[in-house]
Amino acid sequence: MDMKRNQWVWAAGFALLVIVTMGTVACSTATPHNDVDQAGIEANIRAQIATHYPGETFDISIEVAENGTVTLGGKVNDNDKKTRIGEIASNTPGVTRVVNNITVGE
């Protein structure tokens, strides 16, 4: 009986060790809560621009910082487009702030 009890205690201890180790690894590989999906935000903004302006192409840059700040750059041909693209970026989930450096010109 003592042999079976020792085996059970050893198995329970080993299982507990595995659970604690897995929890530690999961916690250490998790990203901080304030990190954002930078590539996902950029893709979302580009998709919304394409939906809003079908058939048009724009030479704009979209940089997304880890804190959710989006910086827009490049050129469009009228001020309404600059404003609307800024609004699209502002209304995108995960964006905390927009710096609209898009210029207007031909």
Secondary structure, DSSP 4 states (H G I P E B T S, - for coil): -HHHHHHHHHHHHHHHHHHHHHHHHHHHHSPPTT---HHHHHHHHHHHHHHHSTT---EEEEEE-TTSEEEEEEEESSHHHHHHHHHHHHTSTT--EEEE--EE--
